[in-house]
Amino acid sequence: MRIVRGNLTASQERVLRFAERVCGSISQSGYDAYPVGGFVRDILLGKTPYDIDISTNAPDPIILRLFPYAACVGTGKYHFYRFKKAGYLVEISRMREDLRCYGRQAEFRFVDKIEDDLKRRDFTINALALRLPTLEIVDLSGGIEDIDRRVIRTIGEPQLRFEEDYLRMLRAIRYAGKLNFKLEKNTRNALVDMADRISLLSADRKREECILLLRAPGRKRSVEMMFRLGLLKFVSPSLDELFQGDAKAYSMTLKTISKLSPRHSVLLHFSALLYQLFVRRGRQAVSDVIGKDFNFDRRRKADILGVLDCCYILAESEKTGDVLPAIVSGYIRPASILSGIIRRLSGKEPVHIDFDRTDFPDWICGDFIKKSATVSGQAVGKLIRLLKYAYYTGEVDTPDEAKKWLRQYLL
């Protein structure tokens, strides 16, 4: 099969020509280079890829001479380079074949044929390469057919592929959600049967894959599949236990994460995932999950807890109590919250107070907020609640202290 230029959109034609220039530079030096993986898959799906993955047999000195601005990724073991140019992220890796796999680590050797390189890949839809300039697609495992069928299927026996690296089970879920594909029957069965092996993965690897999953399109469907197929209990047992026993918490979590987009930070994505656990099981339960299940560093842990604290403080208790969707929708600018309130409150246990009580000072009002901080609209009401909380907990006692507090932590 070949890609027909006449069928491409203008943006697809631009990215293809850019990929041709990069590969052409390598070819002129006497080596082979192919756009591979998601680049080819997305074009076949009618999408415009902005990440360009290239496999080559060119050694490091050639790549560095042609692209001196490229950064080596990792230790350099895999000869993997990355750079951004013209709005595209280019990743160039040396062709290789795996001899034995041990999770993230593998015994391998560098090869000169693209066919050998494609055989080591995880799923058929990613085992595609584009020959230039003919635009012929190299497909050894039926990836084109699986794209047409919209299924995720491993290359070879799924049990063996998952045994090589248990993280591939989470990757399968992520691709299924991101692309709105189904899991091929044998792949799905193997995933369900081997789900408990995910507990053998390090918390760091689970965290990094969950970050990719939560920031990808289709995150809601991916979380649904992870829960329904029994993987979530081995990623985060506490979260799975909550969802198993509280259907409302599960549905509200799905609703919240569906309101996010890839442009939102990792901080907000994990806050959305864990907010119902925070509301129903408390701050310590979330702290344990962040540390034990995902191994976030101390700063990230404090930031996530800080966002959840702020969500509680600003929550409209007479309604749903779930203010996180409002925050990410822009009713309160996330930058205002994250700039200083987190630093002030993230280490404290939230205090439950009645925001409608009448013994707050008269100066805590909308006019005071408007004069002291450059905000308007719905943000004013939220900041009144925040200032009441600060007054109640002893952060401020007088109008002057309140002005200073607002200016220091909100502006």
C-alpha positions, 0 to 999 in steps of 0.5 A: 500500500502507498500513501497518495499525496492527492488524498492528503490534507494541506497540514498532512502534506506539510508535515510529510514534506518536513519528514522527507527533508529530515530523512533526506538529509540522512539519506544523502549521507549514505544511510536509510531513514524511515518515518515510523509508528504513530506518524504513519498510523495517524496519517492513515487515520486522517489525522495530522501528526506533529510528532515525527518518529524516525528510525535509521541505521545512521550512527551517532556522529552522523545524526549529531553532524546533521542535527547539532541541536538534537538532544540525546535522550536517556543514557545514550544506550539506544542512540535516541535523539530529539529536537523541535523544529518548525512546530514539530517534535522529531525523535530519531532512533537507531534501528535495532532488534530485541534479543531478550526483554526484561521489562524496560531493559532489553538485550538488543543489537543494532540492525540495518533493515527496517523489517528487523526493527519493526518486529520488536514493536508492541502493537501492529498499528505501531509497526509501520514504516514509510519508504521515501520517496515512494510513500510505500508503507512497510507493514509486516504484521497486518497493522493497516488491516487492524487500523481499518478494523479499529482494533489494538492487537499485539504482534505475535502471542499477546501473553509473550508480548505482555510477559516481555514488559507488563507495562504494555498492558497499560499501553494497550488501554491508553491506545484503545482510549486515545484512538477509540479502538477496541482490544482484539479478543486474544489481546483483551483476554491475555490482558485480563488474565495477566492484570495482576502482573502490573503490581510488579511494575515500579511505581515510577513506571506506572506513574509515567504511563498514567500521565500519558493516559490522562493527558491523551484524548479518550482519557475517560474511556481509558480509565473506564477500561482500566477499571472494568478490565480489572487493571486499576486494582493493581495500579491503585488499590485504594482508588479501585476500592472506592469505585467498586463501592461508590458508583457516584464517586466513579461517575463523578470522577469520569465526568471530571476528567472528561472536562480536562484536555492535554493542555492542562497540567499533570497536576490538574489531571491527577487532582481530578482523578483523586478528588472523590477519594479526597472528599470521601476518604480524606487527605491522608488517603490521597497522600498515601496513594500519591506516595505509594502508588505513584511515587510522586516527589515531595514537591509534586505531592504537596502541589496535588494536595494543595489543589485538592485543599483549594477545591474543598475550600472553594467548594459550594457545599450547598450544591455538589461539593465538586468544584474541580470542574469549575476550576479547570473550566476557568471560573477561578484561574488555576494560575491564581490558585497555584501561585501562592495558595498552595504554598500556604495551605497545602501542608494543612488539614482543611477545616470544615466551616459554615461559609454562610454564618453571620459572624464574619466581619462586614469588610469581607465582601465583594467590594473589598475583593474588587478593590484589593484584587484585579478579579471580577465576575464569578471569581469574586464569590470564590475569593470571598469564600477563600478570604472567609476561610483565611479569616476563620483559620487565623491567616488574617484578622484585619482588612490590611492583613487581608489586602496584603494576603490577597496581593501576595498570594493571588496577584 
